């Protein structure tokens, strides 16, 4: 069992393979299945609507934009 403590309540959680993406509203935490933080994404104040996670990249969808980030 692995454990990762968050500072706020998640809005949604998405998973793909060994990555867990946690939507915190205006930021996303990407955690691996060992409980280690892989990457953190902070929006510029925009509310995150949806997240798509693939093997090496993630798509972060806000109201009218899609951000592609590497993991």
Secondary structure as UniProt FT lines:
FT   STRAND          12..16
FT   TURN            17..18
FT   STRAND          19..23
FT   STRAND          27..32
FT   TURN            33..34
FT   STRAND          37..42
FT   STRAND          50..53
FT   STRAND          57..61
FT   STRAND          66..70
//
